[in-house]
Amino acid sequence: MVIRSSSFTALLACLLTAVAPAAALEAARPDSGVQGPSAADASAPRSTAAIGEAPAGELQAIPEKPVVVELFLSQACSACPPAAEALRDIADRSDVLALSWHVDYWDVMAGGQAGRWHDPYAHQAFSARQRDYNERLSGRRKVFTPQAVVDGRQSVVGSRRDQLLERIDVATGTAPSASRLRFDAGTVSVSAGAYSYDILLVRYLRNARTEILAGANRGRVFDEANIVIEAGYLARGVVGDVSLEAPPPETREGVGCAILLQVAGMGPIQDVALCD
């Protein structure tokens, strides 16, 4: 299948479906290092990051597919700072693509005396991505923070650094997929078998520092890496080989981008390429 520029726009779709009600969220035990949204707090401007239509780049293939670590967290979650630090520490590894997805369900929870904190990078589509992962991995759409998903295959509490590193080691030792993402003369090409897959473009801030002025983390500073700010599908539900016109390269300072080739239905991530 070859997709030209005339039909390229038609392939851009909303990132994910609408999020489930906050009542479905799962609160964790106080001593577990995991939190559901039970005490989120305070006030800051909400992010206006674009979700849905994939901004467009001239792309560079990564010789060896890195392990993709997706961390779902919130700046309003008191258990999340150690997870943000863990992700920042692995973000510079050449064998890892670390992505931080900020969820929005903490923003609506009533705060105590510390007030309520609205995470400026949170978006409901990112929360929906987490729910969709959990529905496939555990059969439930309930969520917790911080949660890390490794290569779309394994879930681990994001603040448990040793377990996260173990999952990365396991993924590194997994036999590589036969599917391949290739680029030539402004074209994104996928060579894949007879299964359905999605192609997702993600833009992220390489580094960001946020002073938390209210809520459970009031007085703390989030020093983070690879915060997702935009995401959109280049194609969904494709079967077999496909060729797409490549988006233009990312030119904003401090912004990176990557393309994920993922089995449809939030399945394993098969290949990755950078587009910055």
C-alpha positions as CSV (number, residue, x, y, z in Angstrom):
1,M,0.0,0.0,0.0
2,V,1.3,3.4,-0.9
3,I,-0.2,6.5,0.7
4,R,0.5,9.8,-1.1
5,S,0.2,13.4,0.3
6,S,-3.4,13.7,-1.1
7,S,-4.6,11.1,1.3
8,F,-2.1,11.6,4.1
9,T,-4.3,14.0,6.1
10,A,-7.2,11.6,6.0
11,L,-5.2,9.1,7.9
12,L,-4.6,11.4,10.9
13,A,-6.9,10.3,13.7
14,C,-7.6,11.1,17.3
15,L,-5.0,9.5,19.5
16,L,-7.4,7.5,21.7
17,T,-11.0,7.1,22.8
18,A,-12.6,9.2,25.5
19,V,-11.5,8.4,29.1
20,A,-13.6,6.5,31.5
21,P,-15.2,8.2,34.5
22,A,-13.0,9.0,37.4
23,A,-15.1,6.6,39.6
24,A,-13.4,3.7,37.8
25,L,-9.9,4.7,39.0
26,E,-8.2,2.4,41.4
27,A,-6.6,3.6,44.6
28,A,-3.6,1.7,45.9
29,R,-2.6,0.8,49.5
30,P,-0.8,3.7,51.3
31,D,2.4,1.7,51.7
32,S,2.5,0.4,48.1
33,G,4.3,3.2,46.5
34,V,1.4,3.4,44.0
35,Q,-1.5,5.8,44.0
36,G,-4.9,6.1,42.6
37,P,-6.4,9.6,42.4
38,S,-7.5,10.1,46.0
39,A,-5.8,13.3,47.0
40,A,-4.8,15.3,43.9
41,D,-4.4,19.0,44.3
42,A,-3.9,22.7,43.0
43,S,-3.8,25.4,40.4
44,A,-1.6,26.0,37.3
45,P,-2.3,26.6,33.7
46,R,-3.4,23.5,31.8
47,S,-1.3,22.4,28.8
48,T,-2.5,23.3,25.4
49,A,-0.5,20.5,23.8
50,A,-2.1,19.3,20.6
51,I,-3.4,15.7,20.6
52,G,-4.7,13.9,17.6
53,E,-3.4,15.1,14.3
54,A,0.2,14.0,13.8
55,P,2.4,17.0,13.3
56,A,4.7,16.1,10.6
57,G,9.6,15.0,9.7
58,E,12.4,13.8,7.8
59,L,13.2,10.7,9.7
60,Q,16.2,8.8,10.9
61,A,16.1,5.1,11.5
62,I,17.5,3.7,14.7
63,P,19.9,0.9,13.9
64,E,18.8,-1.3,16.8
65,K,15.3,-1.0,18.2
66,P,15.4,0.6,21.7
67,V,13.2,-0.7,24.5
68,V,10.3,1.7,24.8
69,V,9.4,2.7,28.4
70,E,6.2,4.6,28.8
71,L,5.6,6.1,32.2
72,F,2.1,7.3,33.2
73,L,2.2,9.8,36.1
74,S,1.0,13.1,37.4
75,Q,2.7,16.0,39.1
76,A,-0.2,15.9,41.6
77,C,0.6,12.4,42.7
78,S,2.8,12.2,45.8
79,A,4.2,8.8,44.8
80,C,5.3,10.0,41.4
81,P,8.5,12.0,42.0
82,P,10.7,8.9,42.3
83,A,9.3,7.5,39.1
84,A,10.0,10.8,37.3
85,E,13.6,10.6,38.5
86,A,13.9,7.0,37.4
87,L,12.7,7.8,33.9
88,R,15.0,10.8,33.7
89,D,18.0,8.6,34.6
90,I,17.3,6.1,31.8
91,A,16.3,8.7,29.2
92,D,19.9,9.1,28.0
93,R,20.4,5.4,27.4
94,S,20.9,4.6,23.7
95,D,19.0,1.3,24.1
96,V,15.9,3.0,25.6
97,L,13.3,5.4,24.4
98,A,11.7,6.8,27.5
99,L,8.4,8.6,27.2
100,S,6.5,10.4,30.0
101,W,2.7,10.5,29.6
102,H,1.0,12.9,32.1
103,V,-2.5,11.7,33.0
104,D,-5.3,14.1,33.8
105,Y,-7.5,12.3,36.3
106,W,-5.5,13.7,39.3
107,D,-6.4,17.2,38.2
108,V,-10.1,16.9,39.1
109,M,-9.6,15.4,42.6
110,A,-10.3,17.7,45.6
111,G,-7.2,18.8,47.5
112,G,-6.7,19.5,51.1
113,Q,-5.2,22.6,52.7
114,A,-2.4,22.4,50.1
115,G,-5.0,23.0,47.3
116,R,-5.3,21.4,43.9
117,W,-2.6,21.1,41.3
118,H,-3.4,21.0,37.6
119,D,-0.6,19.2,35.8
120,P,0.3,21.5,32.9
121,Y,1.3,18.5,30.7
122,A,-1.7,16.3,31.5
123,H,-4.3,15.3,28.8
124,Q,-7.3,13.0,28.8
125,A,-6.0,11.2,25.7
126,F,-2.9,10.2,27.7
127,S,-5.1,8.8,30.5
128,A,-7.0,6.9,27.8
129,R,-3.9,5.4,26.5
130,Q,-3.0,4.1,30.0
131,R,-6.6,2.6,30.4
132,D,-6.3,0.9,27.0
133,Y,-3.0,-0.6,28.0
134,N,-4.4,-1.9,31.3
135,E,-7.5,-3.4,29.5
136,R,-5.2,-5.5,27.3
137,L,-2.5,-6.3,30.0
138,S,-4.8,-7.1,32.9
139,G,-8.4,-7.2,31.5
140,R,-9.3,-4.0,33.5
141,R,-9.4,-0.4,32.6
142,K,-8.6,0.7,36.2
143,V,-5.4,2.7,36.5
144,F,-2.8,3.7,39.0
145,T,0.2,6.0,39.1
146,P,3.1,5.8,38.6
147,Q,2.8,3.0,36.1
148,A,5.5,2.0,33.5
149,V,4.7,-0.1,30.4
150,V,7.8,-1.7,28.8
151,D,7.6,-2.3,25.0
152,G,3.8,-2.6,25.2
153,R,4.3,-6.0,26.9
154,Q,4.9,-5.6,30.6
155,S,3.7,-3.3,33.4
156,V,5.6,-2.3,36.5
157,V,5.2,0.3,39.2
158,G,7.2,3.2,37.8
159,S,8.9,4.1,41.1
160,R,10.3,0.6,41.6
161,R,13.6,1.3,39.9
162,D,15.1,-2.2,40.3
163,Q,12.0,-3.9,38.8
164,L,11.9,-1.4,36.0
165,L,15.5,-2.1,35.1
166,E,14.9,-5.8,35.2
167,R,12.0,-5.4,32.8
168,I,14.2,-3.4,30.5
169,D,16.8,-6.2,30.6
170,V,14.2,-8.8,29.8
171,A,13.0,-6.7,26.8
172,T,16.5,-6.2,25.6
173,G,17.0,-10.0,25.5
174,T,13.8,-10.6,23.6
175,A,14.2,-11.7,20.0
176,P,13.6,-8.8,17.7
177,S,10.5,-8.5,15.6
178,A,10.7,-9.3,11.9
179,S,8.7,-6.1,11.2
180,R,10.8,-3.2,10.1
181,L,10.4,0.6,9.8
182,R,12.4,2.1,7.0
183,F,12.9,5.6,5.5
184,D,14.2,6.7,2.1
185,A,13.8,10.0,0.3
186,G,11.0,11.3,2.5
187,T,9.1,8.1,2.8
188,V,8.1,6.1,5.8
189,S,8.1,2.4,4.9
190,V,6.9,-0.6,6.9
191,S,7.6,-4.2,6.2
192,A,5.4,-6.3,8.3
193,G,3.5,-9.6,8.3
194,A,-0.1,-10.4,8.1
195,Y,-1.2,-8.6,11.3
196,S,-2.9,-5.3,12.0
197,Y,-0.7,-2.5,13.3
198,D,-0.7,1.2,14.1
199,I,1.9,3.9,13.4
200,L,2.1,6.5,16.1
201,L,4.0,9.8,16.0
202,V,5.0,11.3,19.3
203,R,6.6,14.7,20.1
204,Y,8.2,15.3,23.5
205,L,10.0,17.9,25.5
206,R,13.5,16.6,26.1
207,N,13.8,18.4,29.5
208,A,11.4,20.4,31.7
209,R,11.5,21.7,35.2
210,T,8.3,22.5,37.0
211,E,7.9,24.0,40.5
212,I,4.9,22.6,42.2
213,L,3.0,25.4,43.9
214,A,0.1,23.4,45.5
215,G,-1.2,19.9,46.1
216,A,0.4,16.9,47.6
217,N,3.8,17.8,46.0
218,R,3.7,21.5,47.0
219,G,7.3,22.8,47.4
220,R,8.8,20.1,45.2
221,V,10.4,20.4,41.8
222,F,9.8,18.0,39.0
223,D,12.9,17.8,36.9
224,E,11.7,15.6,34.0
225,A,12.8,14.1,30.7
226,N,10.9,13.3,27.5
227,I,7.5,14.7,28.4
228,V,5.0,13.9,25.7
229,I,3.3,17.0,24.4
230,E,1.8,15.9,21.1
231,A,0.8,12.5,19.7
232,G,-1.1,11.3,16.6
233,Y,-1.5,8.4,14.3
234,L,0.0,8.3,10.9
235,A,-2.0,5.2,10.2
236,R,-4.2,2.7,12.1
237,G,-5.2,-0.9,11.5
238,V,-2.8,-1.4,8.6
239,V,-2.0,-4.9,7.5
240,G,1.1,-5.9,5.5
241,D,3.6,-3.6,3.9
242,V,2.9,0.2,3.6
243,S,4.6,3.3,2.4
244,L,3.8,6.8,3.8
245,E,4.9,10.2,2.9
246,A,7.2,11.3,5.7
247,P,6.3,14.3,7.9
248,P,8.7,17.3,8.0
249,P,11.4,17.2,10.6
250,E,11.0,18.6,14.1
251,T,12.7,22.0,14.3
252,R,11.6,23.3,17.7
253,E,14.5,23.6,20.1
254,G,14.4,21.1,22.9
255,V,11.6,19.0,21.3
256,G,12.2,15.4,20.1
257,C,10.0,13.1,18.2
258,A,9.7,9.4,17.6
259,I,7.5,7.0,15.6
260,L,6.2,3.8,17.1
261,L,5.2,0.7,15.1
262,Q,2.8,-1.1,17.4
263,V,0.5,-4.1,17.1
264,A,-3.1,-2.7,16.9
265,G,-5.1,-2.9,20.1
266,M,-2.2,-1.6,22.3
267,G,-0.1,-4.6,21.5
268,P,3.7,-5.0,21.6
269,I,5.9,-2.3,20.0
270,Q,7.6,-3.8,17.0
271,D,10.0,-1.0,15.9
272,V,10.9,2.6,16.5
273,A,12.4,5.5,14.6
274,L,13.4,9.1,15.5
275,C,12.1,12.1,13.6
276,D,14.2,15.0,15.0
